[in-house]
Amino acid sequence: MQIMNQTKSPKGMELINEWADGLNIQTDKYKEKVEPLLVTQEAKDDLYNALINHALENIDEVTPDWTYFATRIYLHELYQKAAENRGYDTALSYGPFYDLLKQLTDKGIYSPHLLSSYTKEEIDYFGSSLEQERDLLFTYPGIYTLATRYLAMDHEKNVYELPQERWMVIAMHLMQEEPVANRKEHVLEAYWALSNLYMTVATPTLANAGKSHGQLSSCFIDTVNDSLEGIYDSNSDIAQLSKNGGGIGVYMGKIRARGSSIKGFKGMSSGVVPWIKQLNNTAVSVDQLGTRKGAIAVYLDIWHRDIEEFLDLKLNNGDDRLRAHDIYTGVNIPDLFMEQVEKRGDWYLFDPHEVREVMGFSLEESYDEEKGEGEWRKKYEACINANLDSAKKVPAIEIMKRIMRSQLETGAPFMFYRDEVNRRNANTHTGMIYCSNLCTEITQNQSPTEFVEQYLTEENTVVKKYTPGDFVVCNLSSVNLGKAVPDNVLERLIKIQVRMLDNVIDINTLPLLQATLTNQKYRAIGLGTFGFHHLLAKEGIEWESERAVEYTDAIYEKIAYLAISASADLAEEKGSYQVFEGSKWSTGAYFDNRGYDDSKEWMALKERVKNTGIRNGYLMAVAPNASTSIIAGSTAGIDPVFKPFYHEEKKDFKMPVTAPDMDHHNYHIYRRSAYIVDQRWSVKQNAMRQKHVDQGVSFNIYVPNTIRASVLLDLHLQAWKSGLKTTYYVRSSSTDIEECEWCQ
């Protein structure tokens, strides 16, 4: 059905009626405006764009359904282009699924594994299971984002793959190594979860699953050793990962400070800043598949002698030779520092190399096992009493002021509360957690890969030997709370979602062997959520309320229970992760530490995990989901909406956006948007959430640009005292907003 054949006749208006069917919109004025276009427009693409743009003009708080009208126009065009490029006649429906796989495999777009892993009969069955009407679930920003960034095209950027086919290809790709007896069922369950927008997969999985190139994991964390080989080897590894589309977290706290000794010669080290600038150049030079520059976050301990220069790295003033504007920064903060900030006490900075050489231990290798006491602060006090040459005493509040000044100007550094992270680590028996990733939600054991020796072989080849460290890999997927909870599908959804994530570990192709080994060792996944404000609006719950805090507690306890149960099911079926024995999962301490001992259901699950194991050493992590939440038509992560109605501006488009499912019943809930809500309530919610999440939560703090330093400080103190593991950006408004009562 060609639109150009229809729009020069009354049938063009009939098509508009079809697009509007079931939507809460009035099209009379729209028809008047577009009627001249239907008669005179010659270029089909221009006509579609004009029809869509006129539809988008009508979107506001009162008539948000115009976004679905625009979606239907866009789908009409998409179906026609796919039919033309693939050579089938049914222009407003899906073509043969097997033919699509064959065509794009022959063109080198799809991996040949899809055709070799599944029979034609199976593929035809999957094709017959596609639910085209689920395309109507997309908002216009959602379908536009999916179609322009993620649907498979040929090398000339011609449309081939359609939305339901993308979901089915992802499902087939992630289930390809499941036993054939149950594989079909698993594929259809994964397709059900994806196509109903109940969940999203990580952006690399969304983009690369089923294709001939690219890996599936979102980001990675490297630990840099204090040696020339370690620094340059890490830089090379980071470049490889950045090239393959990964975001990188880098711990540089082991590197000696400026003025430290090298081979006994004092004052020779230039410190961490030059090496960070080198990483900055890597981020700029090694882009991600030609689409954007690399994304690297560098973390440093708050006691490191170079911390003051580190905190100034992203500022816009000062010596540009000491700036690194393209990397992100994070600080690793022990409890004792926050205690000293609160009491306005002193803080000491040290060179980690001198600490190792003189004291015989490394400060970063320990933490406080209890609130207010532990091994780390004892070693810190010992360093103070040793009168080390590198020691520098500064008021703790002055360091905190530098942190907050940088946050208000640049959004960073991110905050990483290392004692709480390691106390809650389920795998303390095999290592330490030094830092988080680019988005602050991943907390897994780390250690540097160490160079051992180099020698020559008879084949005239130089061979280097390394001892591999724990190189963290983030395998992410998220529950769409705004759809899955109201539809009461969490039990069914999380079961298949955990299986999908676990399969990523086995089928992923990572460019670094140590990353693959770590992936197999811990089988770490990151089940997260987004759409929390969307969910509150649908449930009629005000953000700034005890009810919202209690609801957060209940929802995330349920998700945690279902995720652990699903991973235990997989352990019974496929076995536990390699280092399960000795973990807090195996001893039951994981459950005891979270106050689950008053629940019969939790205690039964605890005994089950102790007896039969768990498949994944790390299980939950709440990522930002900024892009994938747009596709799913919900709100990002755990954040409040930016505004109930605004215009999303990117380099290639500007489009109106309304809060999801907004109407007169919930407008007042969305009206209390990001820069208006009292952030203390956000911290309270996140404390409840963090209790049930074994890793971290990507938590933004939204503040007006006029915020007093004392108010921001109180927020950080509240976050730390509440047991948060990390905080992400401090997002400061630079435009006029409604007066915020909480910061007055």
C-alpha positions, 0 to 999 in steps of 0.5 A: 500500500503506497502512500503516494497512491492514496494521498492524491485521493480521499483515501489519504484522509482515510489513512490518517483516520487509521493512524488516529484510531484508538488515540485520544486526539482530534485530527480535523485541524491536522487534516486541514494543515496537511491536505495541501501536502498530500496533493502537491508533495513529490518526494515521498521521504519529504512527505513523511517527514512533513506529516510527522513534524506536523503531528509532533507540533501538537504534542503537549501535556494535554494531548500526549497521544500525538506521539503514537500518531507520529509513530504510526506514520514512521512505521508506515514508511519503515515497512515500505522501505523494508519491503522495497529493499528486501523484495517482498510485496506485503508493504505494510506487514513483515516479510519472510523472516528466514529470507531476512536472515539469509540476505543479511548473512550473505551481506556480512551484516548478520553472524552466520551462527544464526543460520547454523545454530537454528534450522529453517523450520525453527526460524520459520516458526520464530517468524510466524511468532512475530507480533507486529501490533507490538510496534504500536507500543513505541512512542515516536522518540522510541521508534526513531531511536531504535530505527536510526541507531540499532536496527540492522541495515546493509552497508549503504544504510538501507532499511532491512530489519524491522523492530520485532525482528530485532527483538527476535534476533536478540532472543535467538542470539542469546539462546543459541547455546541452550539445549535444543529440547527447551531452546524454542521456549526460551527464545519465545520467552525472551522475545515476549519480554523484549517485544512488550518493552518489559525490559531492555538489554544493554546498548551494546547487546541491543546494537550487536546481538546477531551481527557479525561484529561487536561485543555485548557488554556495556563497560569494563573496569581495569586496575593499573599497576604501579609500573611502566609496563603496567601503565602502558599495558593498561592503556593498550587494553583500554584502547582495545575496549574503547574501540569495541564500544566499551565504557571504561572505569580505571583505578589509578590509586596504586600509582606513585604520587608526584615527587615520589622516588623511582629506583631509589632516586627521590623526587623523580615521579611526575605522579598520576596526572600525566598518565591520566592525560594520556588516557584522555588522549586515548578517549579522544583518539580511539573512538567507539566504532566511529560513532563517538569518542571513548568514555573513560572514568578514572578513580583515585583515593581521597588519601592519595598525595595527588588528590588535589591536582586530580580534583582540578582535572576537569575545571575550566580555569587554570593551567591547561597542561594539568587538565583532562577535559574528556575523562570523568573522575571519581573519588574513593572515600573511606568512612573516616574521611567523611567523619573528619569532614563532619567534625571539621578535622584534619586529613592526611595525604600519602604517596602509595609507593612510600607507604608500600616501601616503608610500612610494608602494606598498601592502604588500598588493600584494606577497609573498615570491617565495621562502621567506625572501626576496622583495619583500614583506619588502623593502618591509616593512623600508623602511616600518620605516626610514621612521619612519612616524607610524603605526608601532608596534613590538610583540613578535611573540609577543604578537600570536600570543598574542592570536590563540591566545587568541581561537582557544581562546575563539571558534575564530577567527581563521582563518589565511591564509599569504599568501606560500605562497598567492601563490607557488602561485597559478596566475594570478600574471600577472593579480593577487594573492590577499589572503584566503580565503573563509568556509571557507578553501578558496578562493584566487583572484585578487581586486581591488576594484571601483572607483567612477569617476564619476557623471553624469546622463542626459537621461532624468532618471536618475543613472548611476554608472560602475565599473571591475569588480574580480575578485569571487571566486565559489566553485563547489563539488562534492566526491568521496565518498572513502569510496564512490568510492575503494573502488568504483574509480570515480574516473576515471569520476566526476571526468570528469563532475564537472568538467563539471558544475562547469564548467556551473554557471558558464554557467547560474548567475544571480548578483546581481552583474555583477562576480561574473559577469564574474570567473566567466567570466574564470577559470572557477574551480571547486572540486573537493573531497573528503570522507569521508577518515576513512571511507576510512581505516577501510575501508582499515584504515589508522590515522590516526596513521601514516606509511601514512596520510600516504603514502596521502593523498599518493597519493590526492590526486595521483591526484585532481589528475591526473584533475581536470586531465585532465578540465579539459584535455578540456573545453578541447579541446572548449569552449576555455580560460578567458579569461586562460590565456595567461601563466598557470602552466598555459600555461608549465608552471610549475604542474607543475614547482613541484609536483615532478611532473617525475619522472613520464612521465604528469605530463609528458605532461599538462603538455605537453598543457595547454601545447598545448591549454589548460585550461578552468578557471583554478582547479580544486581546493578542499577544503570542509568538507562538513558538511551534504552528507557527512551526506546521503552517509553519510560523514565530513565533509571531511578531519576525523576523526570527532567520536566513533565514536558520538554523538547529533546534536542540532539545533533540530528533532531529536536522533538517534544517529549511528555512524561510517560502515560501522563494524564490529569490523574498523575500530572501533579506527580510528574510536576515535581520534577528533577530540579524541584523535588527535595533530594533528601527524599531521593536519598531516602529512596535510594537507601532502601533500594541499595539495601537489596542491590548487591552491587551499586546504583547509578544515582544522580543528585539534582541541585539548583545552581544557586545551592548553598555549599552547606546544603550540598554537603548535607546531602553527601553526608546523608548519602554516606550515612544512609549506606549508599555505595556510590553517587553519580553526577551532581547535576546542577541546573543552569536555567531558571527553574521553579523555586526549590523549597528544600534548598532554602 
